Amino acid sequence: MAINPYRLALQVRNYAYALAKHARGGFRVTPPAEIERRFAICQRCPSSKFTGSGCAECGCVIDNQPSAFRNKLAMATERCPLGHWGEVDSPQRPKLTVGMAVYDDFDGAYFTLRALDLYHPHLRGQVEWLVVDNHPVFNEPGQPETCSTRLQTLCRNVPGARYESLAEPVGTSAPRDAVFRLARGDVVICVDSHVLLAPGALDKTLRWLDDWPDFDGLFQGPLIYDDNEVSTHMDRVWSDQMLGTWGCDDRYSGPEGPVFPIDMQGLGLFGCRREHWLGFNPRFREFGGEEGYLQDKYRHHGRQVLCLPWLAWAHRFNDGLPRYPSSPRERIKNYLRGRIELRQEIDDIFEHFFGGDTPRYHPSEWPGILQEVQAEHTTAELIAP
C-alpha cells in the first residue's frame, strides 16, 4: 500500500505534540478501565474516523494497550480531537456551546477562542468552544501551514475546544447553522470569528435562562464599539445593499438594565436553546440576507426575539481580510428566498436594488433573478396558504 506523505507528516507532527504534552504532564498514564472505555468509543466513532488501527482525524495510533508511547488513548493528557471521549456514553453534556463559523480568519478565531477560554476558566467542563471551518484547506508536507491546519492545532490545545469542517455550501448561513447542529450544549451562542464578549456575559446568560426555563425564542445582545458607543438593534432601513442600520433603543440603560424585545440585530452574536433552533433557509448562499430574516422567522413561529443587555460583544470591522464570497446577485436572491419562505412582500427589495431615479442595477435584471429563485421552490412553497 502506498504511503500518503501528508498523512505521515500529520502523524509525526501530532505525535510530537502529544509526546511533549505527555512529558509536561509528568508522563501520567490513563487507567486501564479508561483506556478500554476510550477504545470502545473510538471503535464506534460518531464521526466515522476510526480506521481499524488509528484515527483518521488526528492520524494517531489507537488501541487498548497500556503503552502510552505507542497508544494515544493511554496518555492521560490527550483528548479526542472531536470531543467524543467526554460525550459518548456519558451523562454529562456541556451546558453551553459557544461556536463560530470561520472562513480564512485564523487571527480572528485565535483571539476569540483564547479570550473565551482565558476569561471564562470557571466554566470549563460546563462549556465547549466549537469552530466550524467553512473553507477547509490543508497544506502539503513541507508547505506553510494553512488556516485550517492552524485551527485544528489550536482546537487540539485549548481545553474544551473542537474543530469541525464544512466545505459546502459556502456562505455565512450554512456554517452558522452547523454550529447549532453540531453543538453538544443545551444552550448555543453563535459568534463571528472576530468577536469578544464582555466579562460575565456567559454566566449571567446561563443564570437568566435558568430563571426562564420556558423561553423558546432567540436572544441577542448589544454591540459595543471601540469608542464604547452602543447599538442594541438594527432599524429596518435599507442601506448600502443591506437591510438594517444600527440603532440604540431608549430602553437600554446598561448591562444591569431590563431585557427588552427587538425587531432585528446584527448576527455577530445570537443564541437560543439548542432544541429551539429554527435554522436558516438551506438555499442561502454566500453573504447577506440573514439579518431580519432570522428574527422574523422566530416571530413567525410565535416566539420572542430579545436583547439581553449584559450579553455585550465587540466586533472587529474593516480589517481588509478575505471575506466570504459575496456577489450582489446572490445577496438579492437570499433576500428573496427568505421572503418566499416567510410569505412576505418583496416590493422593498426591488425598490432598493432596482428602483428610483438612479437604480443600483438595471431593472431589466429583476425578472431573471426572480425567476431563478422561484425555480428553486415548489408550487406549494410559492403559493401562500
Sine and cosine of phi, psi and omega as CSV:
sin_phi,cos_phi,sin_psi,cos_psi,sin_omega,cos_omega
0.00,0.00,0.73,-0.68,-0.03,-1.00
-0.93,0.36,0.61,-0.79,0.01,-1.00
-1.00,0.08,0.79,-0.62,0.05,-1.00
-0.99,0.14,0.94,-0.35,-0.07,-1.00
-0.88,0.47,-0.55,0.84,0.03,-1.00
-0.92,0.39,-0.70,0.71,0.00,-1.00
-0.89,0.45,-0.62,0.79,0.02,-1.00
-0.91,0.41,-0.69,0.72,0.01,-1.00
-0.90,0.44,-0.62,0.79,0.03,-1.00
-0.90,0.44,-0.68,0.74,0.02,-1.00
-0.89,0.46,-0.70,0.71,-0.03,-1.00
-0.90,0.44,-0.71,0.70,-0.02,-1.00
-0.90,0.43,-0.74,0.67,-0.03,-1.00
-0.92,0.39,-0.57,0.82,0.05,-1.00
-0.91,0.41,-0.64,0.77,0.03,-1.00
-0.89,0.45,-0.68,0.73,0.04,-1.00
-0.88,0.48,-0.73,0.69,-0.04,-1.00
-0.90,0.44,-0.65,0.76,-0.02,-1.00
-0.92,0.39,-0.65,0.76,0.03,-1.00
-0.90,0.44,-0.66,0.75,0.03,-1.00
-0.91,0.41,-0.62,0.78,0.04,-1.00
-0.87,0.49,-0.66,0.76,0.02,-1.00
-0.92,0.39,-0.70,0.72,0.01,-1.00
-0.89,0.46,-0.47,0.88,0.00,-1.00
-1.00,0.05,0.16,0.99,0.05,-1.00
0.99,0.17,0.38,0.92,0.02,-1.00
0.83,0.55,0.62,0.78,0.03,-1.00
-0.94,0.33,0.68,-0.73,-0.04,-1.00
-0.96,-0.28,0.65,-0.76,0.03,-1.00
-0.92,0.40,0.69,-0.72,0.07,-1.00
-0.85,0.53,0.55,-0.84,-0.05,-1.00
-0.81,0.59,-0.65,0.76,-0.01,-1.00
-0.90,0.44,-0.60,0.80,0.02,-1.00
-0.95,0.32,-0.60,0.80,0.07,-1.00
-0.86,0.51,-0.71,0.71,0.01,-1.00
-0.89,0.46,-0.65,0.76,0.02,-1.00
-0.90,0.44,-0.72,0.70,0.02,-1.00
-0.89,0.46,-0.69,0.73,-0.04,-1.00
-0.90,0.44,-0.63,0.78,0.04,-1.00
-0.89,0.46,-0.63,0.78,0.04,-1.00
-0.91,0.42,-0.71,0.71,-0.01,-1.00
-0.88,0.47,-0.63,0.78,-0.04,-1.00
-0.89,0.46,-0.51,0.86,0.06,-1.00
-0.88,-0.47,0.73,0.68,-0.07,-1.00
-0.76,0.65,0.82,-0.57,0.02,-1.00
-0.88,0.47,-0.39,0.92,0.01,-1.00
-0.99,-0.15,0.09,1.00,0.05,-1.00
0.85,0.52,0.67,0.75,-0.03,-1.00
-0.98,-0.20,-0.06,1.00,-0.03,-1.00
-0.98,0.18,0.80,-0.60,-0.07,-1.00
-0.99,-0.12,-0.10,1.00,-0.10,-0.99
0.95,-0.30,-0.46,0.89,0.03,-1.00
-0.71,-0.71,-0.10,0.99,-0.05,-1.00
-0.21,-0.98,-0.16,-0.99,-0.03,-1.00
-0.94,-0.33,0.83,-0.55,0.01,-1.00
-0.95,0.31,-0.31,0.95,-0.01,-1.00
-0.97,0.24,-0.76,0.65,-0.06,-1.00
-0.96,-0.28,-0.21,0.98,0.02,-1.00
0.99,0.14,0.08,1.00,-0.08,-1.00
-0.99,0.15,0.51,-0.86,0.13,-0.99
-0.98,0.22,0.72,-0.69,0.02,-1.00
-0.67,-0.74,0.70,-0.71,0.09,-1.00
-0.41,-0.91,-0.21,-0.98,-0.04,-1.00
-0.96,-0.27,0.40,0.92,0.00,-1.00
-1.00,0.04,0.46,-0.89,-0.11,-0.99
-0.99,0.11,-0.06,1.00,-0.05,-1.00
-0.97,0.24,0.93,-0.36,-0.05,-1.00
-0.93,0.37,-0.41,0.91,-0.08,-1.00
-0.98,0.18,-0.16,0.99,0.06,-1.00
-0.77,-0.64,0.10,1.00,-0.06,-1.00
-0.63,-0.78,0.93,-0.38,-0.04,-1.00
-0.85,0.52,-0.57,0.82,-0.05,-1.00
-0.89,0.45,-0.39,0.92,-0.04,-1.00
-1.00,0.04,-0.12,0.99,0.06,-1.00
-1.00,0.08,0.89,-0.45,-0.07,-1.00
-0.90,0.43,-0.38,0.92,-0.04,-1.00
-1.00,0.06,-0.10,1.00,-0.08,-1.00
-1.00,-0.01,0.42,-0.91,0.04,-1.00
-0.73,-0.69,0.40,-0.92,0.15,-0.99
-0.92,0.39,0.78,-0.63,-0.02,-1.00
-0.90,0.45,-0.32,0.95,0.02,-1.00
-0.97,-0.23,0.03,1.00,0.09,-1.00
0.98,0.19,0.25,0.97,-0.12,-0.99
-0.97,0.24,-0.45,0.89,-0.06,-1.00
-0.87,0.49,-0.56,0.83,-0.05,-1.00
-1.00,-0.01,-0.02,1.00,-0.10,-0.99
-0.88,-0.47,-0.70,0.72,-0.05,-1.00
-0.93,0.38,0.70,-0.72,0.01,-1.00
0.86,0.51,0.39,0.92,0.00,-1.00
-0.84,-0.54,0.70,-0.71,0.01,-1.00
-0.96,0.28,-0.21,0.98,-0.06,-1.00
-1.00,0.05,0.84,-0.54,0.14,-0.99
-0.86,-0.51,0.52,-0.86,0.09,-1.00
-0.89,0.46,0.58,-0.82,0.01,-1.00
-0.96,0.29,-0.49,0.87,-0.12,-0.99
-0.66,-0.75,0.65,-0.76,0.21,-0.98
-0.91,-0.42,0.81,-0.58,0.19,-0.98
-0.95,-0.32,0.91,-0.41,-0.08,-1.00
-0.85,-0.52,0.39,-0.92,0.01,-1.00
-0.63,-0.78,0.62,-0.79,0.14,-0.99
-1.00,-0.03,0.71,-0.71,-0.08,-1.00
-0.81,-0.59,0.67,-0.74,0.10,-1.00
-0.69,-0.73,0.99,-0.12,0.04,-1.00
0.80,0.59,0.71,0.70,-0.03,-1.00
-0.70,-0.72,0.91,0.41,-0.02,-1.00
-0.90,0.44,-0.71,0.71,-0.06,-1.00
-0.87,0.50,-0.71,0.71,0.02,-1.00
-0.88,0.47,-0.73,0.69,-0.01,-1.00
-0.90,0.44,-0.61,0.79,-0.01,-1.00
-0.86,0.51,-0.79,0.62,-0.08,-1.00
-0.95,0.32,-0.57,0.82,0.07,-1.00
-0.90,0.44,-0.74,0.67,-0.04,-1.00
-0.92,0.39,-0.69,0.72,-0.01,-1.00
-0.92,0.39,-0.61,0.79,0.03,-1.00
-0.91,0.41,-0.65,0.76,0.04,-1.00
-0.86,0.51,-0.70,0.71,-0.04,-1.00
-0.95,0.30,-0.69,0.72,-0.07,-1.00
-0.93,0.36,-0.61,0.80,-0.12,-0.99
-1.00,-0.09,-0.03,1.00,0.04,-1.00
-0.72,-0.69,0.72,0.69,-0.07,-1.00
-0.91,0.42,-0.44,0.90,-0.01,-1.00
-0.94,0.35,-0.21,0.98,0.01,-1.00
-1.00,-0.07,-0.01,1.00,0.01,-1.00
-0.86,0.51,0.71,-0.70,-0.09,-1.00
1.00,-0.06,-0.37,0.93,0.05,-1.00
-0.97,-0.25,-0.22,0.98,-0.13,-0.99
-0.69,-0.72,0.54,-0.84,0.16,-0.99
-0.86,-0.51,0.54,-0.84,0.07,-1.00
-0.96,-0.28,0.84,-0.55,-0.12,-0.99
-0.88,-0.48,0.78,-0.62,0.05,-1.00
-0.92,-0.40,0.84,-0.54,0.06,-1.00
-0.93,-0.37,0.93,-0.37,-0.07,-1.00
-1.00,0.01,0.91,-0.40,-0.04,-1.00
-1.00,-0.04,0.05,1.00,0.08,-1.00
-0.63,-0.77,0.90,0.44,-0.09,-1.00
-0.96,0.28,0.95,-0.30,0.04,-1.00
-0.76,-0.65,0.82,-0.57,-0.07,-1.00
-0.91,-0.41,0.63,-0.78,-0.09,-1.00
-0.98,0.21,0.45,-0.89,0.13,-0.99
-0.97,0.22,0.37,-0.93,0.03,-1.00
-0.82,0.58,0.70,-0.71,0.02,-1.00
1.00,0.07,-0.16,0.99,0.01,-1.00
-1.00,-0.07,0.37,-0.93,0.03,-1.00
-0.85,0.53,0.58,-0.81,-0.02,-1.00
-0.92,0.39,0.71,-0.71,0.03,-1.00
-0.99,0.17,0.16,-0.99,0.07,-1.00
-0.84,0.55,-0.68,0.73,-0.05,-1.00
-0.90,0.43,-0.69,0.73,0.02,-1.00
-0.88,0.48,-0.68,0.73,0.00,-1.00
-0.93,0.38,-0.59,0.81,0.05,-1.00
-0.90,0.43,-0.66,0.75,0.05,-1.00
-0.86,0.51,-0.72,0.69,0.00,-1.00
-0.90,0.44,-0.68,0.74,0.01,-1.00
-0.86,0.51,-0.74,0.68,-0.03,-1.00
-0.93,0.38,-0.47,0.88,0.04,-1.00
-0.94,0.35,-0.47,0.88,-0.10,-1.00
-0.99,-0.12,-0.44,0.90,-0.03,-1.00
-1.00,0.09,0.83,-0.56,-0.01,-1.00
-0.83,0.55,0.77,-0.64,0.06,-1.00
0.99,0.14,0.06,1.00,-0.04,-1.00
-1.00,-0.07,0.50,-0.86,-0.02,-1.00
-0.62,-0.78,0.70,-0.72,0.03,-1.00
-0.97,-0.24,0.73,-0.68,0.14,-0.99
-0.71,-0.70,0.47,-0.88,0.01,-1.00
-0.87,-0.49,0.53,-0.85,0.07,-1.00
-0.62,-0.78,0.99,-0.14,-0.08,-1.00
-0.96,0.26,-0.55,0.83,-0.02,-1.00
-0.62,-0.79,0.52,-0.85,-0.13,0.99
-0.97,0.23,0.40,-0.92,-0.02,-1.00
-1.00,-0.01,0.72,-0.69,0.02,-1.00
0.39,-0.92,0.00,-1.00,-0.03,-1.00
-0.99,0.12,-0.40,0.92,-0.08,-1.00
-0.99,0.17,-0.74,0.67,-0.12,-0.99
-0.87,0.50,-0.75,0.67,0.01,-1.00
-0.94,0.34,-0.49,0.87,0.11,-0.99
-0.91,0.42,-0.68,0.74,0.05,-1.00
-0.88,0.47,-0.61,0.79,0.02,-1.00
-0.90,0.43,-0.52,0.85,0.06,-1.00
-0.82,0.57,-0.69,0.72,-0.03,-1.00
-0.97,0.26,-0.60,0.80,-0.01,-1.00
-0.94,0.33,-0.56,0.83,-0.05,-1.00
-1.00,-0.04,-0.20,0.98,-0.04,-1.00
-0.90,0.44,0.56,-0.83,0.09,-1.00
-0.96,-0.27,-0.22,0.97,-0.01,-1.00
-0.97,0.25,0.44,-0.90,0.07,-1.00
-0.95,0.32,-0.51,0.86,0.07,-1.00
-0.91,-0.41,0.66,-0.75,-0.03,-1.00
-0.80,-0.60,0.78,-0.63,0.12,-0.99
-0.87,-0.49,0.84,-0.55,0.02,-1.00
-0.98,-0.22,0.78,-0.63,0.02,-1.00
-0.81,-0.59,0.39,-0.92,0.17,-0.98
-0.92,0.39,0.34,-0.94,-0.07,-1.00
-0.98,0.19,0.28,0.96,0.02,-1.00
-0.55,-0.83,0.75,0.66,-0.03,-1.00
-0.81,-0.58,0.64,-0.77,0.07,-1.00
-0.89,-0.46,0.64,-0.77,-0.04,-1.00
-0.98,-0.20,0.51,-0.86,0.03,-1.00
-0.93,0.36,0.50,-0.87,0.04,-1.00
-0.84,0.55,0.69,-0.72,0.05,-1.00
0.98,0.20,-0.02,1.00,-0.09,-1.00
-0.90,0.44,-0.65,0.76,-0.04,-1.00
-0.95,0.31,-0.69,0.72,-0.01,-1.00
-0.85,0.53,-0.74,0.67,-0.07,-1.00
-0.94,0.35,-0.55,0.83,0.05,-1.00
-0.90,0.44,-0.70,0.72,0.03,-1.00
-0.89,0.45,-0.64,0.77,0.02,-1.00
-0.91,0.41,-0.66,0.75,0.01,-1.00
-0.89,0.45,-0.67,0.74,0.03,-1.00
-0.92,0.40,-0.56,0.83,0.09,-1.00
-0.89,0.45,-0.58,0.81,0.00,-1.00
-0.97,0.23,-0.34,0.94,-0.01,-1.00
-0.82,-0.57,0.93,0.36,-0.11,-0.99
-0.91,0.42,-0.32,0.95,-0.03,-1.00
-1.00,-0.09,0.06,1.00,-0.02,-1.00
-0.93,0.38,0.85,-0.53,-0.04,-1.00
-0.86,-0.51,0.32,0.95,-0.06,-1.00
-0.98,-0.18,-0.34,-0.94,-0.02,-1.00
-0.95,-0.32,0.69,-0.73,0.08,-1.00
-0.85,-0.52,0.53,-0.85,0.04,-1.00
-0.67,-0.74,-0.09,-1.00,-0.01,-1.00
-0.55,-0.84,0.16,-0.99,-0.03,-1.00
-0.97,0.24,0.63,-0.78,0.11,-0.99
-0.99,0.11,0.78,-0.63,0.02,-1.00
-0.95,-0.32,0.87,-0.48,-0.02,-1.00
-0.98,0.19,0.15,-0.99,-0.01,-1.00
-0.88,0.48,-0.47,0.88,0.03,-1.00
-1.00,-0.06,0.21,0.98,0.03,-1.00
0.94,0.33,0.19,0.98,0.21,-0.98
-0.93,0.36,0.36,-0.93,-0.15,-0.99
-0.79,-0.61,0.65,-0.76,0.19,-0.98
-0.84,-0.55,0.93,-0.38,-0.03,-1.00
-1.00,0.09,-0.27,0.96,-0.12,-0.99
-0.26,-0.97,-0.02,-1.00,0.18,-0.98
-0.88,-0.47,0.68,-0.74,0.14,-0.99
-0.99,0.14,0.57,-0.82,-0.08,-1.00
-0.99,0.17,0.95,0.31,-0.02,-1.00
-0.77,-0.64,0.70,-0.72,0.04,-1.00
-0.97,0.22,0.66,-0.75,0.04,-1.00
-0.38,-0.92,0.81,-0.58,0.11,-0.99
0.80,0.60,0.75,0.66,0.08,-1.00
0.91,0.42,0.39,0.92,0.06,-1.00
-0.70,-0.71,0.58,-0.82,0.10,-1.00
-1.00,0.02,0.86,-0.51,0.04,-1.00
0.84,-0.54,0.80,-0.60,0.14,-0.99
-0.81,-0.59,0.61,-0.79,-0.11,-0.99
-0.92,0.40,0.60,-0.80,0.03,-1.00
-0.49,-0.87,0.23,-0.97,0.02,-1.00
-0.80,-0.60,0.86,-0.52,-0.05,-1.00
-0.96,0.28,0.65,-0.76,0.01,-1.00
-0.89,0.45,-0.36,0.93,-0.02,-1.00
-0.97,0.23,-0.21,0.98,0.00,-1.00
-0.97,0.22,0.82,-0.57,0.00,-1.00
-0.79,-0.61,0.30,0.95,-0.01,-1.00
0.91,-0.41,0.04,-1.00,-0.10,-1.00
-0.89,0.45,-0.34,0.94,0.01,-1.00
-1.00,-0.06,0.04,1.00,-0.03,-1.00
-0.97,0.23,0.01,-1.00,-0.07,-1.00
-0.97,0.23,0.40,-0.92,0.15,-0.99
-0.96,0.27,0.60,-0.80,0.01,-1.00
-0.54,-0.84,0.46,-0.89,0.01,-1.00
-0.96,0.27,0.50,-0.86,0.06,-1.00
-0.75,-0.66,0.38,-0.92,0.03,-1.00
-0.98,0.22,-0.80,0.60,0.00,-1.00
-0.39,-0.92,0.27,-0.96,-0.01,-1.00
-0.40,-0.92,0.38,-0.92,0.08,-1.00
-0.87,0.49,0.48,-0.88,-0.08,-1.00
-0.99,-0.15,0.53,0.85,0.16,-0.99
-0.93,0.38,-0.38,0.92,0.08,-1.00
-0.45,-0.89,0.78,-0.63,0.10,-0.99
-0.34,-0.94,0.39,-0.92,-0.05,-1.00
-0.32,-0.95,0.15,-0.99,0.05,-1.00
-0.19,-0.98,0.10,-0.99,0.20,-0.98
-0.94,0.35,0.67,-0.75,-0.11,-0.99
-0.83,0.56,-0.62,0.78,-0.04,-1.00
-0.93,0.36,-0.26,0.96,-0.03,-1.00
-0.95,-0.30,0.26,0.96,0.06,-1.00
-0.95,0.30,0.81,-0.58,-0.04,-1.00
-1.00,-0.07,-0.31,0.95,0.10,-1.00
1.00,0.07,0.39,-0.92,0.12,-0.99
-1.00,0.04,0.36,-0.93,0.12,-0.99
-0.87,0.50,0.84,-0.54,-0.07,-1.00
-0.92,0.40,-0.18,0.98,0.01,-1.00
-1.00,0.04,-0.14,0.99,0.01,-1.00
-0.88,0.48,0.66,-0.75,0.03,-1.00
-0.70,-0.72,0.39,-0.92,0.06,-1.00
0.84,0.54,-0.69,-0.72,-0.16,-0.99
-0.88,-0.47,0.67,-0.75,0.18,-0.98
0.98,-0.22,0.40,-0.92,0.07,-1.00
0.98,-0.20,-0.11,0.99,-0.10,-0.99
-1.00,0.07,-0.64,0.77,-0.01,-1.00
-0.88,0.47,0.70,-0.71,-0.08,-1.00
1.00,0.02,-0.78,0.63,0.02,-1.00
-0.86,0.51,-0.78,0.63,-0.09,-1.00
-0.90,0.44,-0.70,0.72,0.00,-1.00
-0.90,0.43,-0.66,0.75,0.04,-1.00
-0.89,0.45,-0.57,0.82,-0.01,-1.00
-0.90,0.44,-0.66,0.76,0.03,-1.00
-0.91,0.40,-0.68,0.73,0.02,-1.00
-0.92,0.39,-0.56,0.83,0.04,-1.00
-0.86,0.52,-0.51,0.86,0.02,-1.00
-0.99,-0.10,0.25,0.97,0.08,-1.00
0.97,0.23,0.43,0.90,-0.05,-1.00
-0.90,-0.43,0.36,-0.93,-0.07,-1.00
-1.00,0.01,0.41,-0.91,0.18,-0.98
-0.83,-0.55,0.90,-0.44,-0.15,-0.99
-0.86,-0.52,0.51,-0.86,0.17,-0.99
-0.99,-0.13,0.86,-0.51,0.12,-0.99
-1.00,-0.09,0.96,-0.29,-0.20,-0.98
-0.89,0.45,-0.38,0.92,0.01,-1.00
-1.00,0.10,-0.25,0.97,-0.06,-1.00
-1.00,0.08,0.87,0.49,-0.11,-0.99
-1.00,0.07,0.54,-0.84,-0.06,-1.00
-0.61,-0.79,0.57,-0.82,0.09,-1.00
-0.95,-0.31,0.59,-0.81,-0.11,-0.99
-0.79,-0.62,0.72,-0.69,0.08,-1.00
-0.98,0.19,0.87,-0.49,0.03,-1.00
-0.92,-0.39,0.37,-0.93,0.21,-0.98
0.79,0.61,0.80,0.60,-0.01,-1.00
-0.99,-0.14,-0.19,0.98,0.02,-1.00
0.97,0.24,0.17,0.98,-0.01,-1.00
-0.99,0.12,0.22,-0.97,0.01,-1.00
-0.84,0.53,0.53,-0.85,-0.03,-1.00
-0.87,-0.50,0.26,-0.96,0.19,-0.98
-0.83,0.55,0.50,-0.86,0.12,-0.99
-0.80,0.60,0.69,-0.72,-0.09,-1.00
-0.53,-0.85,0.99,-0.15,0.05,-1.00
-0.95,-0.30,0.62,-0.78,0.00,-1.00
-0.83,0.55,-0.62,0.78,-0.04,-1.00
-0.89,0.45,-0.70,0.72,-0.02,-1.00
-0.94,0.35,-0.54,0.84,0.04,-1.00
-0.91,0.41,-0.69,0.72,0.05,-1.00
-0.87,0.50,-0.67,0.74,0.01,-1.00
-0.90,0.43,-0.59,0.81,0.05,-1.00
-0.88,0.47,-0.70,0.71,0.03,-1.00
-0.87,0.49,-0.67,0.75,0.01,-1.00
-0.92,0.40,-0.66,0.75,0.01,-1.00
-0.86,0.52,-0.69,0.72,0.00,-1.00
-0.91,0.41,-0.66,0.75,-0.02,-1.00
-0.92,0.40,-0.64,0.77,0.03,-1.00
-0.90,0.45,-0.68,0.73,0.01,-1.00
-0.86,0.51,-0.67,0.74,-0.09,-1.00
-0.99,-0.10,0.12,0.99,0.03,-1.00
0.86,0.52,0.75,0.66,-0.04,-1.00
-0.93,-0.37,0.34,-0.94,0.03,-1.00
-0.92,0.39,0.43,-0.90,-0.02,-1.00
-0.85,-0.53,0.08,1.00,-0.08,-1.00
-0.87,0.50,-0.62,0.78,-0.05,-1.00
-0.93,0.37,-0.46,0.89,0.06,-1.00
-0.92,0.40,-0.74,0.68,0.03,-1.00
-0.87,0.49,-0.69,0.72,-0.08,-1.00
-0.89,0.45,-0.66,0.75,-0.06,-1.00
-0.95,0.32,-0.67,0.74,-0.11,-0.99
-1.00,-0.02,-0.50,0.86,-0.16,-0.99
-0.81,-0.59,-0.13,0.99,-0.10,-1.00
-0.99,-0.11,-0.09,-1.00,0.05,-1.00
0.98,0.20,-0.01,-1.00,-0.03,-1.00
-0.96,0.28,-0.47,0.88,0.00,-1.00
-0.80,-0.60,0.96,0.26,-0.04,-1.00
-0.90,0.44,0.56,-0.83,0.02,-1.00
-0.93,0.36,-0.55,0.84,0.03,-1.00
-0.71,-0.70,0.44,-0.90,-0.10,-1.00
-0.92,0.38,0.75,-0.66,-0.02,-1.00
-0.82,0.58,-0.39,0.92,-0.01,-1.00
-0.92,0.40,-0.31,0.95,0.00,-1.00
-0.98,0.20,-0.37,0.93,-0.10,-0.99
-0.86,0.52,-0.75,0.66,-0.04,-1.00
-0.85,0.52,-0.62,0.79,-0.01,-1.00
-0.92,0.39,-0.67,0.74,0.02,-1.00
-0.90,0.43,-0.70,0.71,-0.01,-1.00
-0.89,0.46,-0.64,0.77,0.00,-1.00
-0.92,0.40,-0.62,0.79,0.03,-1.00
-0.88,0.47,-0.69,0.73,-0.01,-1.00
-0.93,0.36,-0.67,0.74,0.01,-1.00
-0.89,0.46,-0.55,0.84,0.00,-1.00
-0.92,0.38,-0.35,0.94,0.03,-1.00
-0.97,0.24,-0.30,0.95,-0.14,-0.99
-0.94,-0.34,0.44,-0.90,0.09,-1.00
-0.98,0.20,0.25,-0.97,0.01,-1.00
-0.86,0.50,-0.63,0.77,-0.01,-1.00
-0.90,0.44,-0.56,0.83,0.00,-1.00
-0.95,0.32,-0.50,0.87,-0.08,-1.00
-0.99,0.11,-0.41,0.91,-0.06,-1.00
-0.99,-0.17,0.87,-0.49,0.00,-1.00
-0.93,0.38,0.57,-0.82,0.01,-1.00
-0.92,0.39,0.00,0.00,0.00,0.00
